[in-house]
């Protein structure tokens, strides 16, 4: 079973002040495209292949998945959806890694056995 890599889209996009706030969907699409190599090559400490899921919320919605990167549009809070995905993975005995710098989210997913890495793991 592949390790599940769940990416907190809002947090990772927001980690670099590159004007993302002017075009949230465009910023999410650029992040999605940067995640493609992670599916086969992995990220630091987590070799590929990985199942990569980018979680989006708010004005970043509407981004289509691409081969190697799934997109999950949170109906409400992106953080709540990420916790749900971590809980589902934990219940199935599946390794889950969440990419976020959000301390509270890190604490919440750890309760379900998920590991965490910071945004630099997927963003130069």
C-alpha positions in Angstrom: 0.0 0.0 0.0 1.4 3.4 -1.0 2.2 6.0 1.6 -0.4 8.8 1.4 1.1 12.3 1.1 -1.6 14.9 2.0 -0.7 18.5 1.1 -2.3 21.4 2.9 -2.7 23.5 -0.2 -3.5 26.8 1.6 -0.6 26.5 4.0 2.0 25.5 1.4 0.9 28.1 -1.1 0.9 30.7 1.7 4.4 29.8 2.8 6.0 31.9 0.1 4.9 35.6 -0.4 4.9 35.4 -4.2 1.6 37.2 -5.0 -0.5 34.0 -4.6 -3.3 36.1 -3.0 -4.0 37.7 -6.4 -4.8 34.3 -8.1 -5.4 31.6 -5.5 -6.5 29.0 -8.1 -3.5 29.7 -10.3 -1.2 29.4 -7.3 -2.9 26.0 -6.4 -2.4 24.8 -10.0 1.3 25.7 -9.9 1.6 23.8 -6.6 -0.2 20.8 -8.0 2.2 20.8 -11.0 5.2 21.0 -8.6 3.9 18.0 -6.7 3.9 15.6 -9.7 7.5 14.5 -9.3 6.8 13.7 -5.6 4.4 10.9 -6.7 7.2 8.9 -8.2 10.3 10.3 -6.5 9.0 10.9 -3.0 10.0 13.7 -0.6 12.8 13.9 2.0 12.6 10.9 4.2 9.7 9.3 2.3 10.7 7.5 -0.9 8.3 7.1 -3.7 6.1 6.1 -5.1 3.5 8.0 -3.0 -0.2 8.7 -3.4 -0.3 12.5 -3.5 -3.5 14.4 -2.5 -3.6 18.2 -2.6 -6.4 19.5 -0.3 -7.9 22.8 -1.4 -10.5 25.2 0.0 -12.1 28.5 -0.7 -11.1 30.4 -3.8 -8.5 27.8 -4.7 -11.3 25.3 -5.6 -11.7 24.2 -9.2 -8.3 22.8 -9.8 -8.3 19.6 -11.7 -6.3 16.5 -10.8 -3.4 15.5 -13.0 -1.7 12.1 -13.3 0.2 11.5 -10.0 -1.6 14.2 -8.0 -5.2 14.0 -6.8 -7.2 17.0 -5.7 -9.6 17.0 -2.8 -11.8 20.0 -2.5 -12.8 20.5 1.1 -16.5 21.3 1.6 -15.6 23.4 4.6 -12.4 23.7 6.4 -9.3 22.3 4.6 -7.8 21.4 8.0 -10.9 19.4 8.9 -10.7 17.5 5.6 -7.0 16.8 6.1 -7.7 15.4 9.6 -10.5 13.2 8.1 -8.0 11.8 5.5 -5.4 11.2 8.2 -8.0 9.4 10.3 -9.1 7.2 7.4 -5.5 6.3 6.6 -4.8 5.5 10.3 -7.9 3.3 10.6 -6.8 1.4 7.5 -3.3 0.9 8.9 -1.9 3.1 6.1 1.1 5.4 6.5 0.1 9.0 6.1 2.3 12.1 5.8 0.8 15.6 6.0 2.7 18.6 4.5 1.9 21.7 6.6 3.5 24.2 8.9 0.3 24.7 10.9 1.1 23.5 14.4 -2.5 22.9 15.4 -3.1 20.8 12.3 0.1 18.9 13.0 -1.2 18.1 16.5 -4.6 17.0 15.2 -3.3 14.6 12.5 -0.7 13.1 14.9 -3.6 11.9 17.0 -4.5 9.6 14.1 -0.9 8.4 13.6 0.0 10.7 10.7 3.5 12.1 10.4 4.2 15.6 9.2 6.8 17.6 7.2 7.0 21.3 6.5 6.3 23.0 3.2 9.9 23.0 2.2 9.6 19.2 1.6 7.6 20.0 -1.5 8.4 23.6 -2.3 11.9 24.9 -2.9 
